[in-house]
Amino acid sequence: MALTTRFTEMFGLRHPIALAPMGGSAGGALAAAVSRGGGLGLLGAGGGAREWLDRELRLVEGAWGVGFLTWAIEPGAVERALEHDPRAVMLSFGDPGPYAEIVHSSGAALILQVTDLEEARRAVDLGADVIVAQGTEAGGHGARRGRSTLPFVPAVVDLAGPIPVLAAGGIADGRGLAAALALGAAGALIGTRFQATAEALVDPAVARAIVAGRTEDTERSRVLDIARGSAWPARYTARTLGHPYLDRWRGREAELEGDAGVREQYRADVERGAIPTLPIWAGEAVDLITDLPLAADLVERLAAQAETALTNAVRRA
């Protein structure tokens, strides 16, 4: 069973899998490995820091693109990335309107991630070539008041019409990919599973923590953004593994926002190694992550698992 979809045909891919452009950790080596495996490797540029982009763009190859945090894009960052001829530019978390025409005029595909139906309608109006429907199971940032992946994806598929939709959130094996396809998606955008690979730009301790993590260890909150002085918009909370500051400040976000001394204490705790440099972003599918494979091998494995899952589902029907 070949998993050919509008998404694979658009980019000439072997498998309907895209790497989530996780800021900082989805570097050039990981994006290239996903592309070699037959998926779409998306570089996680965050706001588009020049030094980081210049370094990581040298490593990309094959079918690749670049993803930005829309609310944080530095002036000229999108244009600099487009000079390297990416196949796609993905924009997440914020109004993509100011950048849509820049991407369209370059010839790159415009991929817009959405976390609710209002954002999905905006993506359609802006002429998105691909829409990513992110459920609240996702690791890292997502909608404070969003929907889980299972009901959200088909709603976006119905709204998007002919535009290919990728499912995101809680997908870490081929069964999740198969489920996304059954919901009408043209593929899956996968994050946490790819953080635990040989090529991910994460500290080895982070990768080990993801392998050891369990769903009940994850929590969606604004506490860590506030404590570390991050400018993330309040409408997007972050799902992470457990953290001492979550235990200390859970349910006290308003008090935390008014206490500037906590941010100083957070920085001091990072400097003395009492807490990780960054929170450990992880989605609800973390239970399914048990190894640290090469990313290209993982893409092939996920696709094979999905084919088996779909074949077995047809036989049981």
C-alpha positions, 0 to 999 in steps of 0.5 A, a space after each residue: 500500500 503506497 501512502 500517496 497523498 496530495 501532500 506527497 505529490 506536491 513535494 515529490 515525497 515518498 512518505 506523508 511525513 513532515 518534521 515539525 520545525 521545532 525552534 532551535 532543535 530542528 536544525 539542518 542535519 535533522 531536516 536533511 535526514 528527514 528529507 533523505 528518509 522520504 519526508 519533508 524536513 523543516 528547519 526550525 528557525 524560530 525568529 530567524 536569528 541570522 547566525 543560526 540560520 547561516 550555520 544550519 542552512 548549509 546542512 539542508 538537502 533534498 526536499 526541505 523548508 523552513 519554519 518561523 514563529 510568526 510573532 517573533 520573526 526578525 526583520 528580513 529573516 524570511 527574505 534571507 531564508 528564501 534566498 536559499 530556495 526552500 521548497 516551503 516556508 511554514 509560519 506558526 503562532 501569530 498573524 501570517 498576513 504580512 509574510 504570505 505574499 513574500 512567500 508566494 512570490 518566491 515560488 515556495 509553498 506557504 504552510 500555515 499552522 493553525 490551532 483553532 478554526 478562526 486561524 484555519 479560516 484565515 489560512 484559507 483566505 491567505 491562500 495557504 498551500 498546506 495547512 497544519 491542524 495542531 491539536 492540544 496534545 502537541 509538545 511545545 506551544 499550542 492553543 490555550 483553549 484549543 481542541 484535541 487532534 481527533 476532533 480538530 483535524 477533520 473539522 479543518 479538513 472540511 473547512 480547507 476543501 482542496 488544500 492539503 491538511 497535515 495533522 499535528 499533536 500526539 503523533 509519534 508512531 505509524 498508527 498515529 500517522 494512519 489515524 491522521 490519514 483516516 481523518 482526511 489529513 494528507 499527512 502528519 507533522 511530527 515533533 517530539 518523536 524527532 527530538 529523540 533522534 541522533 541528529 536533533 539539536 538537543 542536549 543528550 540529557 533532553 533526548 534521554 528525558 523524552 525517552 524516559 518520559 510518560 504522558 502523565 509527566 507532561 503539562 500545558 502551562 504558561 508558568 515556564 514562559 513567565 518565569 523565564 521572561 519569554 515573550 510568547 503570546 498568552 494565548 499559546 501555552 506550552 506542553 513540557 515535561 515536569 519542572 520544579 517551577 511548575 510545581 512551585 507556581 501552578 495556578 498562580 500565574 497572575 502572581 508570578 507575572 507580578 514578581 520580577 524577582 522570580 525571573 532573576 531567580 530562574 536565571 540564577 537556577 539555570 546558571 548553577 545547573 539546578 534546572 535545565 537551560 530550556 524547558 523540555 518540550 514534549 507531547 502526550 505521545 511521549 510514552 511511545 518514544 523508546 529509542 534514539 534512532 537515526 531520523 531517516 530510518 525513523 521516517 521509513 519505520 513510521 511509514 511502514 507502520 502506517 501501511 501495516 496499520 491501514 492494511 490491518 484496519 481494512 482487513 478487520 472492517 
